[in-house]
């Protein structure tokens, strides 16, 4: 199988690309930055957020090799940065439009990476895919994912584009600690606690569904294979672990993995603009359609993340 990955230099893209290569598939990546983790993924450096009009054989005149499926991961992904710089949300929408136009003209199915952010801050215990109410857009980032999903659905209806939409939730793990480029909470907590500095948790009761990247990639590959084989099509599926953990518990798992007995964890109760404070995924559709069964709970995943980060630092 020939798989094109947009955002191939990011955390999920890198893990996915390497897993596909190890399984004997052909991978082609597109990103606007070099992959700092590996040179195994052939990558074209291209900014997909430009207003391109040429989609023959590629986007904007670029030459792409033939592919069987496109996995569209490329996006500006930090909620608070998009609150501060909302034009980045518009870039997300433009990127998705460009990718969909390429897929339409090449008649290639697409896997679109959406987010649990599309549900908004709704305070429900479990969230089934069909319960999403797009009026609950908490931030420009969530609005860009809602718009992306809507574009995918419209291309399916108008042009017969085959698709899967995956709604991810707080993916963490290997290849996510380039904090200077994009500050992510788990590698940040690992770095700060390891250095003996205090960390701040925003919201004592904030509860999220943390997903180890290995489980996430397993679900994506199951989806790619099912879409390619025409076993499923036109589905929107949550990919997460299926259980909630507070940020305080997550910080304590980091301290435990670092063998820090009394970590300096400070609590700030104010909610930040655009923030979702409660989400646990309903995995019924992922289980039924893909046989998806996540294996790595948060305590185990944090221990793996700490071990990996310490390994690359030594």
N, C-alpha and C positions, 0 to 999 in steps of 0.2 A: 504494500500500500504506500502511496506517495502522499505525504502530509505537508501542507504549508502552514506555518505558525506565524501569526503576527504577534509582536511583542515577545519574540523568541529569546531575548536577552534578559527578560525578567525572571522572577522566581519560579512561577508556574511554567513558563515557557521553557526555561532551561531544564527543569526536572522532566517535563513532558518530552522534550526533544531527545534527551539522553535515553529515557526509557524506551521510546520508539526505536531509536537507533540500535539499542541493545537487543530489541526483539526482531531486528532484521528489516525494518521499514526504512523508506527513504524520507528524509526530512529536509525541508528548505525553510529558512527563517527570514523574517523581515523585521527590522527594528531600526530606530534612529540612533542607537548607540551600540558600540561593540559589546559583545558578551565578555565580561571580565572573569567568568568562571571556567569556561571551556572554549576550545577552538574546534570541537568536533561537529558543531552544528553549522553547516554552510549558511551564511547570513548576508543578505543584501541590506546595506545601510540606506534607509529611505524614511523620510518623514511623511507618513500617510495622512497627516492632517491638512495638507495643502489642498486647495480646491482644484483637483485634477479633472480633466475631461477625456483623457485617453485611457482606455481600459483594454485595448487589444493586446493580448499576450502578457499583460502586466498592468500596473497602475502608473499613469504619468509617463508612459513611454519606457518604463523599466521592463527588462526582460525576465520573466519568471519561467521556470521549468514547468512542464505539465504536472498537475496534481489531481488526486482523487477526492480530497476533502480539505477545506480550509478551517483551521482552528483560530478564531479571532480573539486574541487575548489583549491586544495593544490598547492601552488607555492610560490617561492620567488618573491615578487611583487613590490619592490621599484626600479624604473627605475635607479636612480642615484647610488644606491648601486650595481646594476648589471653592471653598467659601470665600477665601481671601482673594483668589484669582479666578473668577467665574468664567473667564474666556476659555479656560482649560476644559470646562464642561462642553462648550461648543466644539472644541477640537475633538473631543470624544465622539460627538455626533457625526462630525465630518468624516472622521476615520471610519466609522461604521458604515456610513453611506458609501464611501469609496470601496470598501471591501465587498459590500453587497452588490455594487455595480459590477465589480470584477467577477464575482460568483455568478451573477445573472448572465453576463455575456459569455462566460466560459462554461455555463451549466454545471457548476461544481457545488455540492452541498456545503453548508457552513455550520460550524459549532460556535455559538456566540457565548462569551463569558459575561453573564450578568451578575447580579449581586443581591444579597439579602437586603440591601438598602432599599430596594424597590417596594418592600412592605411598609416602610416608614417605621415610626416609633409607636407601635400599636398596642404594646403591652399584652399580647396574647401569648398563652403558654406554648402552643404549637402553631406552625404556619404552613398550611397546605397551599400548593401552588395557585389554585383557582381562587383563593381568598384575597389575593393581592388587590388592593384598591389604589389606583395610581394617583388619587388625590392626596395621598399621604407622602408627597415628596418632601423629604426633610432638608435636602441640600441640593446645590447644583450638580453634585456628583450623582446623587440618586436620580435626579431628573434626567441626566445624560444616559443612565442605564435604562430608565423607563422609555426614553426616546429610542434608544438602540433596539430594545425589544419590539417596540411598535413598528420600527422600520423592518425588522426581520419578519414580523407577522404580515406586514403589508406586501412584502416581496413574495412571500409564500402564496398569498391570495391572488396577487396580480400577475405573477410571473411563474408560479409553480416551483419556486425555490424550495429545495429540501433543507431542513434545518433541525438542529437541537439547540435549545437555550438551557444553559446551566446557571443556576443562581448559587454562587459561592458564598462562604461565610468565614471570614477571619482565618484565611489560610496562612500557615506558618511552617517553619522548618528550614531545611537546607537551602542555601543561596538567597537568603533574605536579610543579610546583616550589613548591607551597604548603606548604613544609616545616614551618611553625609549626602547621599543622593535622595533618599526617601526614608524619613524616620518611621520605623515600625516598632510597635510597642514591645513585643517580646524580645527581639535583639537589643532594644534600648535598655530594657530592664536587666537583661543579662550583663550588658556592658557596665551599667551604673552600679549594680550590686557587686559585681566582681571587683570593681575599683573601690569599693567601700563607701560609695556615695548614696545619698537617700534617693528614693523614687517617689513619685506622686501618682496616686490612682484617682482618677476623676469619677467619683460615684461609688460609694460603698456597696450598693446593691446592683450596680450595673452588671448585667448577665448576658453573655454572648456564647455562641456556638463555635468554638475553636476547632479548626480542621487541619490535621497534619497534611502536609503537601503530598505525602505518599498515598494517603487515602484519596485525596482530591484527584491526583493523576490517575489512580486506578479507575475512578469513576469516569473521567474523561475518555480514557482508552476504551473502556467498555462502551461508551456512547459512540465513539468514532467507529468502532468495529460494527456496532449494530446499525448505525446510519449507512455505512459503506455497503453492508450486506442487505440493506432494505428490510431489516427486521423491525425497525422503528423509524418514525419520521414525524416531524411537526409536533415535538413534545417540549414542554418546559419542566425542568426537573431541579429540585434542590439537591445540592451536593454539600454535605457538612458532616459532622460527627453524630448529631442528633441528641446531644445533651448539652445543658447549659452550665457554665462556670462563671462565677463572679471574677472581676479583674483582681480583686484582693486574693482570691484562691489561686489565680494564675501567678500572681507575684510571689505567693508563698511557695508554689511549686518551683519557681526559679531559684528562690533562696535555698530550698531543700536540695535541688540538684547541685547547687554551688557549695553545699555544706556550710551555709551561713545560719547560725543558730538564732540570732536576733537581728533580722534585717530592719533597716530604717524605712518603713513603708508609711507614707503620709497620705491622708485621705482629703481630697477636695470634693465637697459635695455639689458644687455648682455644675450644672449641665452646660456643655459647650455647644455653641450654635451648630446646627446640622447633625447633631449626634443622635444615634439610635442607642437606647439604653437597655433594651430587652429584646432578645431574639433566640429562639430555639427552633431548629428546622424540623419539619415533618418529612421523613425520608421514605414514606410509603411508596411513592412513585419510583424513586431510584431503586428501591428494593425489588419492586414488581417488574419494572421494565428492564433493568440492567443487572439484577442480581447483586446490587451494590451492598456491601457490608463492611463499613469502616472498622478498622482493627486497632487503631492507636488512640488511646484515651489521652487526656491532656497531661496527666502526670508523666506518663511514659514518653509522650511527644516532647514535653519540655526537657526531660532528661536527655533525649536524643539531640535536641537543638543545642543544649548547653555543651554536650560532648563534641558535636560537630564544630561549634564556634571555637571551643578551646583547641581543637585539633588544628584548625586553619591558622590560629594565632601563634602556634608553637612551631 
